[in-house]
Amino acid sequence: MDKYKIATQGVRAGQARTEFHEHAEALFLTSSFVFDNAEQAAARFQGGEEGMVYSRFTNPTVSMFQDRLAALEGAESCVATGSGMAAILATAMVHLKSGDHVVCSNAVFGATIQLFSGLMGKFGVETTYVSPTRLDDWRAAVRKNTRLFFLETPSNPLTEITDIASLAELAKKSGALLAVDNVFCTPILQRPLELGADLVIHSATKYLDGQGRVVGGAVLGSKALVGEVMIPFLRTAGPSLSPFNAWVLLKGLETLDLRIRAQSAAALELARWLEGHAAVKKVHYPGLPSHPQHELAKRQQRAAGAVLSFEVKGGREAAWRVINATRLMSITGNLGDVKTTIVHPGTTTHGRISQQAREAAGITDGLIRISVGLEAVEDLKADLERGLR
């Protein structure tokens, strides 16, 4: 599929038809697979022959999703997982060991911080958190035992942009892998592997599905870093993507290019309107010239994305008042949906991390995050105006 454009790959890549020659992708709801004979069963179980064995680690529908997403990201290999957090956990468990050190952006999803500091910390992996935008901070944090750089770009919820190419160069000099959570941009707007990243992480729950239906995740990269080492982990530990969820995600990928471009255009219009509103203190959106990494975003991304955040005057009370006054937007922590969502990060998505960590990440009490969907922008403005005025 390499010769085709990314929109075509999203519709066509990875499909494997059965003897019935179905037009839509087949859904294989089965836990196990039957073998022709004992010899074939032994060869499959021992890895001497390719083929389906057990849906915990081999399933045709899941394989189609993996192949299609790999085509979109320009990756050699993709391993799908039960959630985005399972994808991060799989990455950590496979590529880290006790005594290793991680350098992580301090502007990542709250559960990611909990995973590295809490769960991985219990197993002797230490994590240092740094600014996603200051390369010198990453350089200063590197140790002899640093094995992984981890970040989201754009960040959640302030949409800070990290220079992936520069950080990839530093990671290679440091002997560390660079893993980039690409959930905000998706491969439609940004392909981190082309910029030097070693691994790409996805919460497929977000834009890849696009309609808030199922939970899923994925890790992508070279065969040596993904397929060869992560499939055995899936086989043993079992953080697997269900065939049904894989089938739903395949349907989501078919419209990904159309959705993300339309939602990004709507987010830019809404961000411009918010920036001129008297009740708004500051807008965080890479598509605005006022954004600190606006020029970097223009070089690194094909558009600014569909997530924005803004600070209102009056702190948490004012922010909650704006959120509570909405009638159209959905108050939920999820993002990437065709339905616009609104949330107060300081008390929800990032509520479990310490006040000190929130302050370091720039998450103020007056901050509101919006994931722009496909409704009419004028209706979204009217919905926000009710609380802002």
Secondary structure, DSSP 8 states (H G I E B T S, - for coil): -TTS-HHHHHHHTT----TT--SS------SB---SSHHHHHHHHHTSS-S--BTTT--HHHHHHHHHHHHHHT-SEEEEESSHHHHHHHHHHHH--TT-EEEEESSS-HHHHIIIIIIIHHTT-EEEEE-SS-HHHHHHH--TTEEEEEEESS-TTT-----HHHHHHHHHHHT-EEEEE-TTTHHHH--GGGGT-SEEEEETTTTTT-SS----EEEEE-TTTTHHHHHHHHHHH-----HHHHHHHHHHHHTHHHHHHHHHHHHHHHHHHHHT-TTEEEEE-TTSTTSTTHHHHHHH-SS--SEEEEEETTHHHHHHHHHHH-SSSEE-S--S-SS-EEE-GGGTTTTTS-HHHHHHTT--TTEEEEE--SS-HHHHHHHHHHHH-
